Amino acid sequence: MNILEELEEFIRNFNNAYDEDFQIDTIRIEFSKQYKINPIKDIGKWSKIKNNSPLIPKLKKRLLEDEVTSAYRLENYNIYYYNSNADAPKYRKAILVIFGMKQYHKDPPPRKLISKILQILKDISSVDICLDLAYKPNIETIKQYFTLTPYITKDGVITDTHYINNTDIPMIDTIVFYNKAFKNGLKGTLWRIEAKISIPNFRALILPLYEFKEVTDLARIKND
């Protein structure tokens, strides 16, 4: 069993034990370019992303802006690696991101390719775990327990996307609530609750998964 299969089985066992439907949307791996960059580059054709690319703002949401020095995409997949200056002046640190693993409007990155990457890097730094709902989460109930920050566009429009930026939950960095159907142009109603979880390894997921379940349980409380 490879790392991806082990991770999926771990989450599947949690779902079965707690009657949940958590899914993996994003995997991030910090790695040393000194030892790993050549095998990663050998996987396929990587293209540098231009600074004016519409992808850049989306990518920089996943890292601190001042850490990103350059970014590369693997062919046409949602697989990227970022060169980082977090360890300057050595500049040996990079972060590989695989996202869009749980989608409805297009195919996710190939499983075989993800497994190959994880076989090379042999670690996972963080994951985004999501829960999709066929109705809008109960934001008002969530506000009773957490400070929610709405996403405001560059034009000053307050959207119905909300973030918990300070969760006070070990290993859960942020939680976001957003209209998945609207974002991806899907028919019907579909909302997503997504937690970014930092972990030393995926076997440490049990506690943050349980804490995330407590948040999603609040979000599923139906209004009277």
C-alpha positions in Angstrom: 0.0 0.0 0.0 1.4 3.4 -1.0 1.2 6.7 0.9 -1.8 7.9 -0.9 -3.7 4.7 -0.3 -2.7 4.7 3.4 -3.9 8.3 3.7 -7.2 7.6 2.0 -7.8 4.5 4.1 -7.1 6.5 7.3 -9.8 9.0 6.3 -12.2 6.3 5.2 -11.9 4.6 8.5 -12.6 7.8 10.3 -15.6 8.4 8.1 -16.9 5.0 8.8 -16.4 5.3 12.5 -18.1 8.7 12.8 -20.6 8.6 9.9 -18.7 11.4 8.0 -17.9 12.1 4.4 -14.6 14.0 4.7 -12.5 14.0 1.5 -9.0 15.1 0.5 -8.8 18.2 -1.7 -5.2 19.3 -1.3 -1.8 17.8 -0.3 1.3 19.9 0.4 4.8 18.6 0.9 7.8 20.7 2.0 11.0 19.2 0.6 14.7 20.0 0.1 15.7 20.8 -3.5 19.2 19.6 -2.7 18.0 16.0 -2.6 14.6 15.8 -4.3 14.3 18.4 -7.1 15.9 16.3 -9.9 13.6 13.2 -9.4 10.6 15.7 -9.2 11.7 17.4 -12.5 12.0 14.0 -14.2 8.3 13.2 -13.6 7.2 15.4 -16.6 7.4 18.8 -18.2 7.3 21.7 -15.7 6.6 25.3 -16.9 7.4 28.4 -15.0 4.3 30.5 -14.1 4.6 34.1 -15.2 4.1 36.8 -12.6 1.1 38.2 -14.4 -0.6 34.8 -14.7 -4.1 34.7 -13.3 -3.0 31.6 -11.4 -0.5 33.5 -9.2 -3.1 35.1 -6.9 -4.8 31.8 -6.3 -1.4 30.0 -5.7 -0.2 32.7 -3.2 -3.2 32.1 -1.0 -1.6 28.8 -0.2 1.7 30.3 1.0 2.9 33.6 2.5 3.5 35.9 -0.4 6.9 36.9 0.6 8.0 33.3 0.8 7.3 32.6 -2.9 10.2 33.3 -5.3 9.0 31.3 -8.3 6.4 28.7 -9.1 6.2 25.9 -11.7 3.3 23.8 -13.0 3.4 20.2 -14.1 2.0 20.0 -17.6 -1.8 20.9 -17.4 -2.3 19.4 -13.9 -3.1 21.1 -10.7 0.3 20.2 -9.4 2.8 22.9 -8.6 6.1 23.5 -6.8 7.2 26.7 -5.3 10.7 27.8 -4.6 10.9 29.5 -1.3 13.1 32.0 0.5 12.1 30.9 3.9 15.5 29.3 4.4 17.5 32.2 2.8 20.4 32.5 2.1 20.5 28.7 1.3 17.3 28.7 -0.9 17.0 25.0 -0.7 13.4 24.8 0.4 10.5 24.2 -1.9 6.9 23.2 -1.4 4.9 21.0 -3.8 1.1 21.4 -3.9 -1.4 19.0 -5.4 -4.9 20.5 -5.3 -8.3 19.9 -6.9 -8.4 16.3 -5.8 -12.1 16.5 -5.0 -13.8 18.2 -8.0 -17.0 18.0 -10.0 -16.4 20.2 -13.0 -13.1 18.6 -14.2 -10.9 15.6 -13.6 -8.6 15.6 -10.6 -4.8 15.0 -11.0 -4.2 11.3 -11.9 -3.9 9.0 -8.9 -0.8 7.3 -10.4 1.0 10.6 -10.7 0.1 11.6 -7.1 1.4 8.3 -5.8 4.6 8.7 -7.8 5.2 12.1 -6.3 4.5 10.9 -2.8 6.8 8.0 -3.3 9.6 10.4 -4.1 9.0 12.9 -1.4 7.9 10.4 1.2 6.1 12.9 3.4 3.1 15.2 3.8 3.3 18.6 5.4 -0.4 19.6 5.3 -3.7 18.6 3.8 -7.0 20.3 3.0 -9.9 18.2 4.1 -13.3 19.1 2.8 -16.9 18.4 3.4 -19.5 19.2 0.7 -23.1 20.0 1.6 -26.2 20.2 -0.5 -27.3 23.3 1.5 -25.8 26.4 3.0 -23.9 25.9 6.2 -25.3 27.5 9.3 -23.0 30.5 9.5 -24.9 32.2 12.3 -24.3 29.2 14.6 -20.6 29.1 13.7 -20.4 32.8 14.6 -21.4 31.9 18.2 -18.2 29.9 18.6 -15.6 31.4 16.2 -14.6 34.8 14.7 -15.5 34.7 11.0 -13.9 36.9 8.5 -15.7 37.4 5.2 -13.8 37.4 1.9 -13.8 40.9 0.3 -13.0 41.3 -3.3 -10.5 43.8 -4.6 -13.5 45.9 -5.6 -14.8 46.0 -2.0 -17.6 43.5 -2.5 -18.3 41.4 0.6 -18.9 37.8 -0.5 -20.6 34.9 1.3 -17.2 33.2 1.7 -16.1 33.2 5.3 -12.8 32.2 7.0 -12.0 31.1 10.5 -8.4 32.4 10.5 -7.7 31.7 14.2 -9.3 28.4 15.0 -7.5 27.8 18.4 -7.5 24.1 17.3 -4.1 22.4 17.3 -3.0 21.6 13.7 -6.0 23.3 12.0 -4.7 26.5 10.6 -7.8 27.8 8.8 -11.3 26.8 8.0 -13.2 28.3 5.0 -16.9 28.1 4.1 -17.8 28.9 0.4 -20.3 28.3 -2.3 -18.7 25.6 -4.4 -21.5 25.5 -7.0 -21.1 29.2 -7.7 -17.3 29.1 -7.8 -17.2 26.2 -10.3 -20.3 27.0 -12.3 -22.2 23.9 -11.1 -25.9 23.5 -11.3 -27.9 23.1 -8.0 -26.7 23.9 -4.5 -23.3 22.8 -3.2 -21.4 24.4 -0.4 -17.9 23.4 0.9 -16.3 23.5 4.3 -12.6 23.1 4.1 -9.9 22.8 6.8 -6.2 23.3 6.2 -4.5 20.9 8.6 -0.7 20.9 9.3 0.6 17.6 10.3 3.9 15.9 11.1 2.5 12.9 9.3 -0.9 11.7 8.2 -1.3 9.4 11.2 -1.5 12.5 13.4 -4.8 13.4 11.6 -7.1 11.8 14.1 -7.3 14.7 16.5 -7.8 17.5 14.0 -10.3 15.4 12.1 -12.4 14.9 15.2 -12.1 18.7 16.0 -13.1 19.5 12.4 -16.1 17.2 12.7 -17.3 19.3 15.7 -17.2 22.4 13.5 -19.0 20.8 10.6 -21.6 19.4 13.1 -22.4 23.0 14.1 -22.6 24.1 10.4 -25.1 21.4 9.7 -27.6 22.5 12.4 -30.7 23.4 10.5 -32.3 26.8 11.1 -35.8 26.8 12.6 
